[in-house]
Amino acid sequence: MRFFVFLISVLFVSSLRAEDGSRLWLRMEQNVKAAEVRVERGTKRTPTIDIAARELENYWKGGCRLSLRVSPDGAARDGFTLRRSGDVVEMSSASDRGVLYAAYTLLRMQQVGDSLREGQVVAETPAYDLRILNHWDNPNGTVERGYAGRSIWKWDELPAKVSPRYEAYARANASVGINGAVLNNVNAKPGMLSSDMLRKVAAIADVLRPYGIRTFLSVNFASPKALGGLSTADPLDADVQKWWADKVAEIYKLVPDFGGFLVKANSEGEPGPQDYGRSHVDGANMLADVLAPHGGLVMWRAFVYQASSPDRACQAYEEFMPLDGQFKDNVIIQVKNGPVDFQPREPFSPLFGAMRHTQVMPEFQVTQEYLGQSIHTVFLATMWKDVLSAETYQDGGLTVGEATLRRTTPKSVTAMAGVSNIGDSENWTGSDMAQANWYAFGRLCWDPEVSAARLADEFLKQTFSADERFVGPMRQVLLRSWEAAVHYMMPYGLHHIFAGNHHYGPEPWYHPGGNIRLDWLPEYYHRADSVGLGFDRTKKGSNGVAQYHEPLATLLGDLRTCPEEYLLWFHHVPWTYVMRNGLTLWDNLCYTYNRGVDEARHFAAVWNEMRPYVDGERFARQKARFDRQAKDAVWWRDACLLYFRQFSGMPLPADCPAPQHRLDDLMKYRLNIDNYTAADMEKLP
Amino acid sequence: MRFFVFLISVLFVSSLRAEDGSRLWLRMEQNVKAAEVRVERGTKRTPTIDIAARELENYWKGGCRLSLRVSPDGAARDGFTLRRSGDVVEMSSASDRGVLYAAYTLLRMQQVGDSLREGQVVAETPAYDLRILNHWDNPNGTVERGYAGRSIWKWDELPAKVSPRYEAYARANASVGINGAVLNNVNAKPGMLSSDMLRKVAAIADVLRPYGIRTFLSVNFASPKALGGLSTADPLDADVQKWWADKVAEIYKLVPDFGGFLVKANSEGEPGPQDYGRSHVDGANMLADVLAPHGGLVMWRAFVYQASSPDRACQAYEEFMPLDGQFKDNVIIQVKNGPVDFQPREPFSPLFGAMRHTQVMPEFQVTQEYLGQSIHTVFLATMWKDVLSAETYQDGGLTVGEATLRRTTPKSVTAMAGVSNIGDSENWTGSDMAQANWYAFGRLCWDPEVSAARLADEFLKQTFSADERFVGPMRQVLLRSWEAAVHYMMPYGLHHIFAGNHHYGPEPWYHPGGNIRLDWLPEYYHRADSVGLGFDRTKKGSNGVAQYHEPLATLLGDLRTCPEEYLLWFHHVPWTYVMRNGLTLWDNLCYTYNRGVDEARHFAAVWNEMRPYVDGERFARQKARFDRQAKDAVWWRDACLLYFRQFSGMPLPADCPAPQHRLDDLMKYRLNIDNYTAADMEKLP
């Protein structure tokens, strides 16, 4: 009941406050008289069942008696059945979590206007077992690639003080099916595993648990040394293994349902088994052995790229493919959707189609590190679905989604991870509209088949207004927003031409000098020269195409058949190369950047028409963002076209609008923010 | 000298007249004092050399002495060398035709502003041996799919009266490298081979010959019966063979350099060898045997589609592939660029990549039957180059262009045909801008590598103005015009949803009733139903994809990898199918039709800015066309979206503009023109 006190107080306060966006998509109006809810005989009243019952009592307005039942013959694996029989809506599952998901599903149906007709049955089972947010939150309260204030986890106050935000966070996650959270940054501090910190973790886990959410931690592979005082962190060292075993035992004493570890090892300077001449298998399996008796998982990231590699995009495959089949059952290899790093548009990582004997899970980025952060509206469901539905051609036909849903052993777990966009700002995500990505990520883990249009509808109706005059146009804005961002940032497979470090805005010329890794420079990726543009990953280049199955390898490796959205990803293309529409690469670049500008302006214009349907506070906040997005699109266009023009030596097509900036000015401009800070909209060029 | 009298009189009169467009791209100002031209000793003064000399004397303004030489060690196959040595420009070739092409090349360089520097050598050989226009002109003066008045050939006046237009036509062709003309429609009347008509043909051939142009005729395969009075036209019948031999001998007596026959047989009701149980090989080889002693060719069209075929697009391949290798050396199979019929965008005909032992030539349509006729500006160089550069994957890699340029025997001839857009209207092509397609067709036959942008530049500078304020924007309009037309007419591989018969404007609902062939109905092609849109040519459908080599067969047959520009050509796609940009097929259709409208309006707006650079007459004529094109784009958009919406059951996206027409009105509208008439711009909806 403690949770409910918090919950209700949060909501009550929210309703009195100005519209700060804190209520997310959970804006049901409370009943004056509680709905009739019955927990059926034989169903244990767990905290989770209590939540389900209370949510329905408070918010269900559809009449009928609501019957909640947990029984062994109910749907397994978080699934549930909702059935309306006469005046009764029965909600049953094999678990109390399933009943809770049924409750949130019923309330969502109410809010978006889906009816539950007499005799209708809604039976759902989530596609992925583990639907997990990765928080890149640091113990010092900063959030890497966080654009919504500081971390929601108030480590200084914990465990004594438990913020009501934790429960609101848990509730929001449960309402969209998220059932796991990695609390801390993959660039993990060893101190995160200190006994002191673990007690704080336990306090959070206690809040999350009734909402069906298991707690996970990122771990620093060198923890035995850095924290435990051992002389090594060699995974084959008996003392190291014992240290981990003891530490894991300590964790499970505090957090009995602890989920396991997320590990970034031997990547971007983080320690790992290779420091001791051991492999990813040695490292991951050691942790897996330690966690297995407790039912814990290891999520081992494949985001590796040695500085010496000739093509960063090939590196994860090269390093992990030889290890396929050697990982323990409770290891999942966590693979970013693309071979590089959450770019506006990447082809899928070839590891998805290649690993046959190892469980893989996709890692998506909900936070918009490379997509306008908390300023631009970029609805990511379209991108994620594009990745999941990509055909890998493994074994005669297998999409990325199917590859990640295929269980490699009877015990293996299927999972999808999203890097959270959540912070302590009042509206959680910095931008009110960015809540849509948190929402969509959860819903897609549950059901990757649900359309992006449906997700946009659900989000908009629950969060803003169900008026079709609002939902219709804004659905289209959300659906078009990803492609628009690709157009004004990096069309045709361009990638990583962002400003250094903070990645907000264009900086294709970025080069700080010194011994910086070449693969941290835009020029490494765009390869602009007097001949053309793009990274040659064909046979004549890095041969990255060979990491894909046929016919993809041929298709992608051939300039004439490579899908044009990936043209510059796989090919160094002459400026004068004629594309399928008959225009040169250069002309198409110019028109496409301008198309992106037009689209961003269109979005701002559509939003301007939405004033009647949105409260003044959110309207104003979002208007500032859409206007800024349109300006940023111009900034991107001018920066990229003026910069690349130095290489192409070609004029802008005569029917293109003139640039609004001078290249010199843009190159002098520095946005003084770090990797933990959102840009100040007022100070952008 | 007779020719020159005509020539000069035409030009003189033109320069006094209002700007009627009759001068095409040949607008050099005549010298007051003739340039110094010397025909070198040993070079015979043929009529062709005389023309070359006179053109240079009249129009070359670059100083230097011009030296013309025909010598056996000069470039062969119509090729030439242009060399500037000090004050002399040497122009040499193994043939007088080569010298004439050198002269036109030099004059073109002058007109477009290319310099000929000291020591510079321009050495050119045309890519295709035969660069031929197909006139679909009927003896009664009509032109099938002609939108520029009536036929230029005044059969009634011939042979007594020879119109000066014939020579102006020959000169225009020579100036762009065209060296062949089929004078009459492929739907040929038997009477075309009457002795009376042949004397008229001879009179035309006499005018064309000095300009290096050989004359060809389309023949009706039943001529021995219909004209000769035989009881059969069976190609294996001795009397038939004799009839043809006699007829051919008669032709060659009149036209010693006669080129040969173009044959449309067993296609759309035309007679052919199959009427007698014989094959295309029997028919073509019989004519080839008859023509061979005279050096004549047979161009045998592969445009066949039996009414009973389950997929019209597969028919040409099915009928011709079994015959590969059986045709005589002097037979060329003439293949339309796509498998259906000159649609706004088609994949290439699989015959190009498939026939290994038979000479094939592409047939392009210069006249804009399906592309807005003489109203819309659609620059076709981009489309033709797209086809020629398409990879067929035959023998490890061969483009369509390479396939048609590969000689199958030492004697075989390479060729490219274009269906002419020429009529007797003053500006030749109905639209002043459509002259660009005649121009570009010739230039591309000569050099398929020259870019569409270069061709647009050349045309605009020579025809309208060399002012970069004109050329810059209008080059871009021309280059973008094809894709724009695809957008507002038939995006994503839609095809043949034109108005019945005349093919101007949209009529996806066209169904006149009665026993019409199913494959003459739009619904045969678009296959709209409640599920989706498009023609299934995958394995589950007609398996048309199997006519392409791997990896194309797999690539095209897989919804996820099929290039989206051909999506509905190869797949029946659900309306809700999510395309690569994250939008459904339906939403993308809506946005793309609107994009086409925006582009057409943009073209009209650009043209409006061109008033300072263009004479008033042509400005006004073209303005009316651009304005009408923009209106037609709206017509297309409304017709297609409103019609298909009946099947999709989905609303237009809320941020799309509302239709300007009602479907009922559009469906009632009939444009009362036939297949020989241009639409009246004033009477369109």
Interface residues (C-beta under 8 A of the other chain):
Chain A: A381 T382 M383 K385 D386 S389 A390 E391 T399 S451 A452 A453 E468 R469 V471 G472 P473 R475 Q476 V477 L479 R480 W482 E483 E550 P551 L552 T554 L555 D558 R560 T561 P563 E565 T576 V578 R580 N581 G582 L583 T584 D587 Y591 H602 V606 P651 P653 A654 D655 C656
Chain B: A381 T382 M383 K385 D386 S389 A390 E391 T399 S451 A452 A453 E468 R469 G472 P473 R475 Q476 V477 L479 R480 W482 E483 E550 P551 L552 T554 L555 D558 R560 T561 P563 E565 T576 V578 R580 N581 G582 L583 T584 D587 Y591 H602 V606 P651 P653 A654 D655 C656
